[in-house]
């Protein structure tokens, strides 16, 4: 998976991660690693541009939840623990909108998955980059 990374100055510095390709079991760890690298370089707010992600699997959902946990200063759940990662997702859904991670331009198929599993209850999804950046 190719992931383009840039930094934009809004009210706060925002790192924009733009993955290209399917977000699934073969790619989700690369996205987590890229977010971890940005966090290690000082990123505290991330806009994840999903405009070039046509498909997201359960592993991709774990990646989104892991990035949200990372930005809260928590260690992401160990994906090798299986159901533990999904229990963490359930806790996040009930905690409200995450303040440091936003999603941008999710494709219709991805957007349906986000809605179906309840991710839109804790991750704000935008269709306009300027509006998304202004929300941080």
C-alpha angles and dihedrals in degrees: 000000000000112000120190114206127195138158124230127189110229121149082309129016109278124195114214116208116191114186119195118210138018118334103220144120092302096050111026095089091056090056092049090048092050091051090047090051091051090048090051088054092053105274112151098160123048131187109199109205107206097177091116097042108097096175138029125190130192087273089056089053089053088053092054092048091046092053091049090051091048091053090051088057094253126124111254116248116267105256089206088067089069110196092032089070091052092048087055089053090053090053091050093050089057095046098070133237114348110237100211105042128062130174124221132201101349110191116245094257092048092043091055090053092048090051095044095053094042099249091133087068091067106020120061112224120204134187096197120063095207091052091047092050092048089055093068 
